[in-house]
Amino acid sequence: MTAILVVDDSDVERAIYVHILETLHLPGITTPVAFAESTKALAWSESNDFDLAIVDYNMPEINGLEVISALRVNPAHRETPIVMVTSATEHDVRYRALELGANDFVTKPIDRIEFIARVQNMLALSRSYRKLADRAASLSDEVARATAGIIRRERETVFRLTRAAEFRDNETGAHILRMGLFCAEIAVELGMSQDECDMMLMAAPMHDVGKVATPDAILLKPGQLSPEEWVIMRQHTLQGYEILKESESSLLQLAADIALSHHERFDGSGYPNGLVGEAIPLAGRICAVSDVFDALTSKRPYKDAWSIDQAVATVLAGSAKHFDPAVITAFRSALPRIVELKIRNADLPVAM
Amino acid sequence: VTTLVFRESANVEALYAFNPDRLASLFDNDSNAIDGVLLVASRSLSRAIDRIVAPEETSLDARENAHQLKGAAGNVGADELSDLAEALELELLRGWTSSARAVVASLPGAMQRFTNALSAVDQRLST
């Protein structure tokens, strides 16, 4: 149930409007709410809903045009129909009222039939606005639900793709998880937005997905790789990029950049393209630090886990050579949280 | 259903002071509504005239009050008062001229004729 707001300083005219409106017995409309003073009407409108405002032009203090302006500023009343009451000769006032957002006019002296017809037209307009607003809200909810579903499925796909790569590698599931967590913490310190940090969290675990194309003889070789084998091994960056590139998903686009660039080095000595400095995508520069730090502090079949201090010293020593100095600064700032995440997400046997 | 009629055959002057058809049409012959609005109108029109004739009234304020009087009187069928108020509103654009003062001087008489006409109006059952 909503109301019709009447604003008119004339006792006679207010009484006329209220009486006619009351006798209409409009469905869903409560008794008209009438004010002689514009300021009181505007104060009431701040916290009350209404389907139609009938506003006189000629009022002391705040005139009808100013009332319309004030109502239209309030988002709750931006679409609410407003009828202005004027005399037939006030053409300039009518033009100004239209500019300010009035929907219709009634002319004094009031004609009952015309007044009722205009009120009913405006109430029909109000109902249409409400239906549209309800539909828009409902569509917006549906879009939000569908989008959330797509994001969930996209994350699941990424997770399963990442797990597929894990099966072919010595890396553990926990390493994949930690890569995302470390990268997100560094991204926070670099001032990236919440959305960008979330994207890093989800995309970083796919950095080595190209290893699915690396032959077992090389990928699982217990000893040192020959120079020829290294050439093949390094192709996992290009193969990961090939798998992930040209997706419509911004997450997979980022993952493709990471797969391609996480072995680039800041001084240009990395692979596959020997990019230098900021020519390397920022996500790749972040992943390079996270990957090396986690590899150093993790136990492998061919080595023990380094201590945190040893690993940090090695990473810091790589600043401006292997790693971007800005990313190293962010890594240092995030280090307490990164260490905590390392402990909390220690290696577990890979679930089959 | 009721209709508003003069108790005695009204002369042109009385009809000009108060045209009962106006409210009958506006309120669809609802006698209670007509009574209520006429009560409000009697007080409201008197107050408006008092404000206009007040010696301290500026021409701008008087014009505002004349505008309101025109609308309110027109809505209840007080055609003479409404016409005088409209004439005053226009005249006051030039300030407190002798013509404006003449119109103002005629307002209380028109109000009295409106009141008299109201007293002469009866509501009769119509079959």
Chai-1 contact restraints between the chains, C-beta under 6 A:
chainA,res_idxA,chainB,res_idxB,connection_type,confidence,min_distance_angstrom,max_distance_angstrom,comment,restraint_id
A,S10,B,Q68,contact,1.0,0.0,6.0,A-B,restraint_1
A,S10,B,A72,contact,1.0,0.0,6.0,A-B,restraint_2
A,D11,B,V40,contact,1.0,0.0,6.0,A-B,restraint_3
A,D11,B,S44,contact,1.0,0.0,6.0,A-B,restraint_4
A,V12,B,V40,contact,1.0,0.0,6.0,A-B,restraint_5
A,V12,B,A41,contact,1.0,0.0,6.0,A-B,restraint_6
A,V12,B,S44,contact,1.0,0.0,6.0,A-B,restraint_7
A,V12,B,A72,contact,1.0,0.0,6.0,A-B,restraint_8
A,V12,B,N75,contact,1.0,0.0,6.0,A-B,restraint_9
A,E13,B,N75,contact,1.0,0.0,6.0,A-B,restraint_10
A,A15,B,V37,contact,1.0,0.0,6.0,A-B,restraint_11
A,A15,B,V40,contact,1.0,0.0,6.0,A-B,restraint_12
A,I16,B,N75,contact,1.0,0.0,6.0,A-B,restraint_13
A,H19,B,A33,contact,1.0,0.0,6.0,A-B,restraint_14
A,N58,B,H67,contact,1.0,0.0,6.0,A-B,restraint_15
A,K108,B,G71,contact,1.0,0.0,6.0,A-B,restraint_16
A,P109,B,G74,contact,1.0,0.0,6.0,A-B,restraint_17
A,P109,B,N75,contact,1.0,0.0,6.0,A-B,restraint_18
A,I110,B,N75,contact,1.0,0.0,6.0,A-B,restraint_19
A,R112,B,L26,contact,1.0,0.0,6.0,A-B,restraint_20
